[in-house]
Amino acid sequence: MRRRRWGTGFLLVLIIVIGALWWHGGREPLRPIEQQIPVPEGLE
């Protein structure tokens, strides 16, 4: 019985954490990374 209670509590905490991450995850837009990368001569 005690093991089942721990499993249920863990599952509940996991659902709350995943829900919070999903809710707060999309607040900032993704920005493309624009950066010059030096390429050695002869590989262009």
Residue pairs with C-beta under 8 A, 6 or more apart in sequence:
none
